Amino acid sequence: MGRVRLTIEYDGSGYAGSQFQPGEVTVQGAIEAVLDRIAPGCGRVEMAGRTDAGVHASAQVVAFDHPEGLSPDRLAGGLNALLPADIAVLSARACDSDFDPRRKASARTYEYRVLNRTARPGLARGRALHVARNLDIAAMNAAAQRLVGIHDFANFVVETDEPVTRRLTDCACWRHGELVHIRVSANAFAKRMVRRIAGALVQVGLGRWSVNDFQVVVDRAPEAPVAPSAPAVGLYLTEIEYSDRYDPFQSTGQPDRAFEEIDVN
């Protein structure tokens, strides 16, 4: 058996998520169904990030074992010929037998897109959140900067009483024409974390929250609300990084097990 690493993109609109779920249409299920036709015996594929129903990806990483004699190019060609039109293999290459796309990832970058105009979306329907009122990008970006560094993001995830400590290396907002982009990079994410960050930043952009209100949520003050979750339609997984890990809480350079357990939605 050999092992191959793919980079894929997909429109998540028609899927119940990236990970296999019995009885549901998923990205993983679609890939495995095609592999079973062109390279029987591949078994389960592994994905770098778990994306929720309706979430898109421009750089998801997938790995799987395959029978010897099938080159990565042949596998990619067969997949692209038979996969649904909303999933595409961008690249394929051989990788080490122990390559785990999820556990070996050192960072992930997500982007949330907002169509900021009065007219409802036509072309961007299902691919961006529509906000008709003008967003204050400067205020959003100022709030976004408060997230960079190591924080307890419990107010930005599905309800929990446990600490959710993560290290954000980048969080920025900018406008390009009618589209507002929110980019978030971190060592790991928790369930719905990116969507709640986006939802909270939109509240700041609309003037419903000040930057100080946003800081109260970041600080987990007793009076702080839980950040609202933005819809899945605007969320994209855009980059997976692989490099030597390090523990930001120590100076030893050794990886912390907690940072290897990653669930992204």
C-alpha positions, 0 to 999 in steps of 0.5 A, spaced: 500 500 500 502 507 498 499 513 501 497 519 498 495 526 500 490 530 496 488 538 496 481 539 495 476 544 494 468 544 495 462 547 495 458 545 501 451 547 500 449 540 498 452 536 504 451 535 511 458 536 512 465 534 511 465 528 515 462 521 514 455 520 517 451 514 516 445 516 511 447 523 510 450 526 503 457 528 506 464 530 502 468 524 505 462 519 503 462 522 496 470 521 495 470 514 498 464 512 494 469 514 488 475 511 490 471 504 491 470 504 484 477 506 481 481 503 487 478 498 491 481 497 498 482 504 500 478 504 506 476 510 510 479 517 508 482 522 513 481 529 513 484 535 516 478 539 518 471 537 520 467 542 516 459 543 518 453 542 513 453 548 508 461 550 510 465 550 504 473 549 503 478 551 498 484 548 501 481 541 505 487 536 505 485 529 505 489 523 505 488 515 504 492 509 503 491 506 496 493 499 492 501 500 490 501 501 482 496 507 482 500 513 481 497 520 485 496 523 478 491 517 476 488 517 482 486 525 482 484 524 475 479 518 476 476 522 482 475 528 478 472 524 472 467 521 477 466 526 483 460 531 483 461 537 480 461 541 487 468 537 489 474 538 485 481 535 487 486 541 486 493 537 487 495 530 489 502 527 491 505 521 495 506 522 502 509 518 508 505 512 511 504 515 517 501 522 515 495 524 519 492 530 515 488 532 522 493 531 527 499 533 524 496 540 522 500 546 525 495 551 523 488 552 520 485 558 516 478 560 515 475 566 512 468 568 513 465 572 507 459 577 508 455 580 502 454 587 504 450 591 500 442 593 499 440 588 494 439 581 496 444 576 493 443 572 486 450 569 484 453 569 492 446 566 494 449 560 499 456 562 499 456 569 503 452 572 509 447 578 506 448 584 510 444 590 507 446 595 512 453 598 511 458 595 516 463 599 519 470 595 517 474 599 522 471 597 528 470 590 526 478 590 525 479 593 531 475 588 535 478 582 531 485 584 533 483 583 541 482 576 539 490 575 537 494 571 542 492 566 547 485 566 550 479 562 553 474 562 547 468 559 551 464 564 549 465 563 542 463 556 542 457 551 543 455 552 550 460 549 555 463 551 562 470 548 560 475 553 558 477 553 551 484 555 550 486 557 543 492 561 540 490 565 534 495 568 530 491 572 525 484 575 525 483 581 520 477 584 517 477 588 510 472 590 504 473 588 497 468 591 493 461 589 496 464 583 500 467 583 507 472 578 509 473 576 516 480 571 516 482 567 522 488 563 523 489 559 529 493 553 532 486 549 533 479 551 533 473 548 537 466 547 534 462 553 531 468 558 534 469 561 527 462 562 526 461 565 532 467 570 532 464 572 525 457 573 528 460 577 534 464 581 529 458 583 524 454 585 531 460 590 532 460 592 524 452 594 525 454 598 531 450 593 536 456 592 540 462 597 541 469 594 541 469 594 548 462 590 548 466 585 544 472 585 549 467 583 555 465 577 551 473 576 550 474 577 557 468 572 559 466 577 564 460 575 568 455 579 564 458 577 557 453 574 552 455 568 548 457 570 541 451 569 536 453 564 531 453 566 523 450 562 518 454 556 515 453 559 508 459 564 509 464 560 511 470 557 508 476 553 510 482 556 506 489 554 508 492 548 512 499 549 515 504 543 516 510 545 520 513 543 527 509 544 533 510 548 539 507 549 546 505 556 547 505 555 554 512 553 555 519 554 552 521 547 551 518 547 544 514 540 545 507 539 543 501 540 547 497 534 547 491 539 548 493 542 541 492 536 537 485 535 538 481 539 533 474 540 531 472 545 527 465 548 524 
